[in-house]
Amino acid sequence: MSSADVVGLDTDAVSRWFGTLGVDRVGTLTFDRIGLGQSNLTYLVQDQGGRRWVLRRPPFGHLLASAHDVAREARILSALEGTGVPTPRVFGLTDDPEVTDVPLLLMEFVDGQVVDRMSVAESLTPDRRRAIGLSLPDTLVKIHAVDLEQTGLIDLASHKPYARRQLKRWSGQWEMSKTRELPALDDLTRRLGDSVPEQRELTLVHGDFHLRNVITSADTGEVVAALDWELCTLGDPLADLGSLLAYWPEPGEKTGGDFPASTLEGFPSREEIAEVYLDATGRDPKVLGFWHVLGLWKLAVIAEGVMRRAQDEPQNRAAAGTPTADRIDEIVAKACDIAAQAGI
């Protein structure tokens, strides 16, 4: 396949780089863009013997500072090898201008099922949906148990209180990427700033953990790989649980856009997911409302950024479709409802 056939890659140059990595391959390589990624772009690489790998690169166009850092993602994945966290193995990373104009990350292809489309979610039995849903908080338990000193990730990010860092970072992203004024979100930002709980511990935080960012076993539904570590940092572990709940609409809610998979029969409720995690970790359920609201707020900011990038650079449009202003408004409204229930 010639480089002209694959947007975003010089496949001839990438194939030559591949040959320097000591990875066994047969014949020429083919490259196909896969997945529903709205940020870093993902490609399936195959050789003529049927072997498969995954290649990642940042999106096209102007990038916000610190976003879409595949070199950082490579560091995290490499550090997690040998821990209890299910992740793909890293084979190579390059920013060599002879190969690419942006960093490229080559990693293992993990076989399994990705529940990233409604057609896939609908094809599952209720029992399988339940197994997948309950494996998500179990995987978060493993991520948050990572020994930061032993893995060398202790200096991955600031040790300052995480909620304040998140509010500052994503408020800044909002200002740089918003397509319109949204007073309800601005008000929610202020209320969150007034309600930050005390941080009592520091763990690895995935930063974008949800159903579409894992690969599950085709046999059991258990998570066999957690993906998309570009937002990973150090912080309060309950942030990840709040984010997962933000991505988990229940029947009758409209925050899921074109992917309301968790509303299907069999998937556990938000309460059940939280219970699995809190029972396993003993962490404080009283502050979870704050993190759920922060997760929805952050989801609205991210969705606005995706919408803006798709407007600015049509090449960034992915198969998942582009968020709409209506959906972002629904997310903000839901966040306000949860905030009211939590006394925020």
N, C-alpha and C positions, 0 to 999 in steps of 0.2 A: 504494500500500500504506500503510495507516495505521500510526502509531507503535505501536499496540497489537499489531500483527502481528509485530513484531521485538523480541525480548527484548534489552534493553541499549542501545537506540537510540531517540531521539526523531526519527523519520525526517523529519517535516515540518521540524523545526529544522535537521537536517543538510542537507536539500535546499536550504534558504535559504542556509546557509553555503556550500554547493557553488557557488551562483550568484555568490558574491563572489570566487571563486578565478581567474576568467578561463579556466576549462576549458570547452571546447566540449561542449555536450550537446544532446540532442533530447528534448523532452517531459519527462514525469515520470520519476523514478528509482525503481527497485525495489532492495530490500536483502534478501540471503539470507545466513545464517550458513554458512560453508564451512570446509573443512579439519578437521584432527584436533587442532587446538591445545588443549593442556591448560592453557595459561597465558593469554597475551593472546588475546582473541577476534577472529576475522577474519570479515569480511563481504564478499561480492561485491556491488558496486553496478553496475547496468546502466541505460542510458537506452533510449529507444524506438527509437533508431537502431542498437542493437546494440553501442554502445561499452561498455567495461567498466573498472572501477577496483577497488581493494581498500582497505577501511577497517579499521583496527585500533583496539582499545580494551583497557584492562586487564580482568582477570577481576573477577567479582563478589566481594563480601565483604571481610573484613579482609585487607590485603596486608602482607607482610613488608617492612620498610624496604628501599628501593633496588630492589625487585623490580618487574618489569612496567612499566618506565619507557618509554612510547612516545615521549615528547619526546626522550629520549636516543637512542632508536632512529632517530628522524627526523634528528637531528644527524649520526649516523654514516652513514646512507644518503646524505644530502646531500653529506657530505665525500668519499664514495667515488665519486661521479659523475665520470667522466673518468679514473678509474684503471683498471687492468686487471681489477679485481674485478667480476664480473657481479652487478649489484644492480638492483632496481626503482627508478625515479625517484620522488622525493617531490613531491607537488602541494600539500599543505597540512597544517598542524597547528593544532589549536585546543583551548583549555581554557575558551573563553568560556561562562559560565554560562547565557547565552541559548540556547546550542546543546547543551550537554552537561554532565553532572556529573563527568565524567572526561575526561582528554585523549584526543583522537581524531587519528589519523594517516591521511591519504589518500595513496595511492601508486598507481603504475602497475600495471596487470594485465599480467603477463608470460605469454605463451602458451607452452605446453609441457606436459610430462608430469611429474606429481608421483607418485613411487613411494611412496605412503603407506599402501597396503593390500596384503595378500597377493594379492588377486585381480589387482591391477595387476602386481605383481612376477612372478606366475605366467604372465601373458599375454605377457611379454617373451621373445624368443629368448635362448639362452645368450650369443650374440655381443653382443646389446644390453646384457644384464646386465653383461658384462665391460667394455664401453665406459663404462657409467655408473659402475661401481665404480672404474675407473682414473682417471676424470675428477675424482673426489672429492679425492684427494691433490694432483692438479694445481691444483685450485681453492684448496686450502690454501696451496700455494706462492705463489699470487698474493696472497692475503690477507696473508701474512706478509712480502711484499715491499713493502707500502704504505709510502710515505715519510711518516712521522708529522709532520714539520715542514711539509712542503708541503701536506698535507691539513688542517692545523690540529688534528690529533688528538693532538698531543704531550701535551696536558694533560687527556686524556680520563679518566685514572685515575692512581692512585699509581704511582710508579716503584720502590717497594720490592719486594723479592723476591716473585715471584708465588705460588710454592707455599705459602709461609707465609700469605699473604693468603687464598688459597683455603681452606686448612685452617681458618683462623680463621672465615672467613665461613660456610662450609658446616657447620662444627661448630655454629655459632650457629643456623643455619637448622634443623639437626637437632633441637636442643634445643627450639626453638619449635614445630616442626611434627610431631614424632614421635608415633605413636599407641601405642607400647609400648616397653619396654626391649629393646635388642638388643646384648648384650655383645660379640658377634663384631665388630660395626661399631665399637664403642668401642675395642676392642683394635686394630683396623686403623687407626683414627685415630691412636692412640699410635705404632704402628709407622711410619706415614707421616711423622709428625712427627720421628721419629728418623733418617729416611733421606733428607731433602731434599737434592737435588743443588745444586751451586752454579749460580746463574743467570749466564749469560755475555752475554746480549743481551736487548733489549727490543723487542717488535714488537706490532702489532695482533694480538689474539687474539679469534676469533669467540665462543668460549665455549660453543657448543651446536651444533657442526657434525656433521650426520649425514644419512643418506639421505632422511629425511622433511622435512628443512629446506632442500631445494634443488629447483629446477625444472630439468628436463633437456630437451634438444632432442628433439622427436618424430622427427627425422630421423637424428641421429647419436648421441644419448645423452649428449652433452657437457652439462655444467652451464651453463645460461644465466642462472640467478639463484640467489644464496645468500640465504636468508630468515632471519627470526627472530634479529635482532641484539641483543635486549634484554640478553643476558649478555655482550656484547662489552666488552673491556677491553684494557689493556696488560699484557704479561707474557711468559712464556716460550713461544715458538711450539710447542714439542713438546707443550704441554698440549693443543692442538687435535688433534694426531695421536693422542695417547693417548685422548682423548675419542672420536674417530672409531672407534678400535679397540674401545673399550668398548661401543659400539653395534653391533658387527659380530660377532655369534655365528657360529661355524663348525658344520658338521654334528655333531650329537650334543650340543651345548650348549643349555641351556634358559634362558639369560639374555634371550632376545629376546621372551619373553612371547607375545603373540598376533601378533607381527610379526618372525618369524625369516627375513626375506627373504634375508639374506646367506648363508643355508645352501643356497639353491637353486643348481643347476648353472649355471656361467658366471660368477657373481660371484667376483672374486679373493679369495684368502686374506688374512688380516691381514698375513702376512709379505710378500706381494706389494704390498699397499697401502703398507706402511712402506717397502719398497724403492724404490718410485716416488718417494716424498717425499724420502727420505734421499739418493737419487742426485741429485735435482734441487737439493738445498740444501746437501749436505755436512755436515749437522748430525750430532751425536754419537749413534750408535745405542745406546751403553752405558747411557744414562740413560732410554731410552724405556720400560723396564719400570716405573720409578717412575710415569711419567705415565699409563701404561695402568692401573695399579692406582688411581691418583688418579681417573682417569676413571670407573672402575667404582664407586668409593666415592661420588663425586659423583652418579653416576646413581642409586644407591640412595637418597641423601638427597633428590634431586629427586622420585623416584618416591613416596617416603613423603609428601612435601609435596603431591603431586597427589592421593594417596589421602586425605590429611587434608582438603584443600579440597573434594573431592567429598563427603566425609562431612558437612562443615560447611555446604556450599552446593550442593545438588543441581543447581542451574542450571549449575554449572561442569563437569558431566559432558560429555565430548565423545565423538564417534563412535569414537575410538580405544579407548574403554573405560578403565577405571580400573585402575591397577596393584594387584596383590594382595600380601599379606604374603608368600606363598610365593615369588612372583617376586622380590621384594626380597631375601629370604633367599638365593635362587639367585645373585643378582648379588653379594652379599657373599661367598658361598662361592667364586665364581669369582675375585673379587678376592684372596681369601686364597691361592688356588692360584697365581695369577700372581705374587703377592708372594713366595711361597716360592721360585718359580723364579728371581725376580730378586734373591733374597737380602735381601729387606726384612723 
